[in-house]
Amino acid sequence: MTKYIVIGGNCFTGSHIVAALLESAENEVIAISRSIEPDPLFRAYFDCDLTRFRFEQIDIVKEFTRLQ
């Protein structure tokens, strides 16, 4: 299994990248954003299999050590 971290997973482009990565059962995806996760309607990955997905609210400038 390949793990991916998508920085800015809440934005339009980031959420579509998450959706594309989740199309493959070989991928595990972690989306990171400093904002809270939006309602499912606004996520491009809302209808994907989320068993291989995790969202983390992290400000990577202030909380960089949480990425380790």
N, C-alpha and C positions, 0 to 999 in steps of 0.2 A: 504494500500500500504506500502511495506517495502522499506526503502531507504538504499542503499549501497554506500560506498565510496571505490573505488579501487585506491590505491596508486600505481603509476607506470603503469597507464592505457595505456601508449604508448608501453610498452615492449611486447615481444611475449606472455609471460604468462598472463600479465595483460589484454591485449586486448582479449585474449580468455576467461578470467574470465568475462569480460564485456559482451561478446557475450553470454556466458552461462546464466548469470543473466538476460539478456534481453529476453531470451526465454520465461520467465514467465511474463504474463501481470500484475502480482501483484508487480513487482519490478521496482523501480526507481533507476537509477545508475548515480553516479557522478564519473568520472575518473579524477584523479589528476596526473600531471607530471610537472617536472620543464622544460621539453622540449616542443616545440610547437607540436600541434597535427599533425601527419603525414598525407600524402595524403591518401584518402580513400582506394586505392589499398592495402596499407600496414596495414590496420586495420582489425582485425578478425571480427569486428562487422559492417563492411561496408554495409552489406545487411540486417541488423536488423532494426526493427522499432525504430527510434531514438527519438520519441516523449517523451519518458521517460528517456532520456539520456542527460547528460550535461558534457562537458569537461572544466576543469579549469587548466590553466597553473599557478602553484603555487610551489615555492620552500619552502617546509614545514619546512626547517631548518631556513631560513631567514624570512619567511612570515607566521609563524605559526598562528598568530592571524586572518588571513584571513579564517581560517577553522571554526571559531566560528559562 
